[in-house]
Amino acid sequence: MSPGRYLGELETPVPQPIARVRSLRDYAVPAAVILLLYAGYFKGNPLLSWVPVDLTFLGAALTLAGVLAVTFGGTIPRGTGPVLALWALFMPAAILHAPGSYGHQKAVYLFTLTLLSALGTLFLVRSAVRQELFVIVQVVLAAVLAGGALLSAHPQLAAEGTDRVFLAGSNTIASGNSAGLVVVACFIFALTGQRRRSLMFILGAAATAAMFATGSRGPVLAAAIALAAVAAFAPASGVSRAFRVAAIALVAFLAWYFVRGVSGGGAGRIASTLLAGSSQDTSTQTRLGLWREAWSVIPGHFWGIGWGGLNDLSALNGAGLLGQPGLAYPHDIFLEVTAEAGWIAGAAMIVYMWCALRRLRGLAASPYPAVLFGMAVFNLVNSAVSGDINSYRCMWASIAIAWVTVPNWRQMPTPGQRDARISEAIRLSRDDVVLDEGWCG
């Protein structure tokens, strides 16, 4: 719908790209970015052993080609400045400190694949058409991975009494994240959409069962917070806010009610955490220990200790946090960045993420922007409880897309918003004309 329809004083309607018809290119470009973001979730599956190339680097090559094509076309999207400024603050930790093998690899990935993940969405997923497809392709891929996890058999783990669901060649966290993404998207569509609400609730419930079956608690926590954030704070217009909050509370209660009596498998692991807390859980206690040790580093190191520096805190050099091999990072991106890159970088990252989430929340007045907001919260919470700074490239992408998310033109603007929306429509229409000149705008 053109904004000129409700801005009657305009003689000529402002052109805008939302109504543009989908093309094959619109499907291919988000798919290339998503391959970069999620290839690590499934490329180790035995069914893909025949693929002669690394799928992550294939996605990176395609995304880089698209970013360069747009750049050479003379278009630099809004949001590029904040992303590059944040990465500039990450750079001293790589330059001023001599990292070990883990730190070196971490810095290389940070300034290549992770940076490209953020820039890829900025440059290539700017129109409303591509943002909708960006959501759809992610949800379809996540649903396929979650379904594959349910069908995968792990006899060795079952013999050891660890009957948890995950995709062959992957792990429980990745499979839990895939199912959690479907949970978040389906329930948000059900709450904010006008059609197929019953179908979305059914698919969301099925994905919830798969998510609990993985036994990974991070995605459960992240999905709960993401749905609560959309229900309580997003100005989505599908139903009233009170109804959204009540619906999400009912879903949370039903999930707790059905898993509380489960004693085995992944759901039993999550149920024991919900009922007994962290007192009986070694994994949670270890994570709390990691957080305390990383926190103790921050006050005395204003400029940080360098990328990978937390891996060398132990008396046994390189043994990892808490003196245990394999514990190279604190499983919290905020503690990790502040301890290794310094106070300024940590504070800048928090401000960057806050501004992005604030913008996404303000635009979440229709289903697809609301899902983008929910995905950003979901991925951010996951990165705060698991993985290192490079583990969740999807988080950096879902945060970066906030700077180019298309406003909801179906909502009547207030007088104070009108001029800003006219300028936004003009900018988006000009960008779209430039993008259509290249193969992968």
Secondary structure, 3 states (H helix, E strand, C coil): CCHHHCCCCCCCCCCCHHHCCCCHHHHHHHHHHHHHHHHHHHCCCHHHCCCCCCHHHHHHHHHHHHHHHHHHCCCCCCCHHHHHHHHHHHHHHHHCCCCCHHHHHHHHHHHHHHHHHHHHHHHHCCCHHHHHHHHHHHHHHHHHHHHHHHHCCCHHHHHCCCCCCCCCCCCHHHHHHHHHHHHHHHHHHHHHCCCCHHHHHHHHHHHHHHHHHHCCHHHHHHHHHHHHHHHHHCCCCCCCHHHHHHHHHHHHHHHHHHHCCCCCHHHHHHHHHHHHCCCCCHHHHHHHHHHHHHHHHHHHCCCCCCCCHHHHCCCCCCCCHHHCCCCCCCCCHHHHHHHHHCHHHHHHHHHHHHHHHHHHHHHCCCHHHHHHHHHHHHHHHHHCCCCCCCCCHHHHHHHHHHHCCCCCCCCCCCHHHHHHHHHHHHHHHHHHHHHCCCCCC
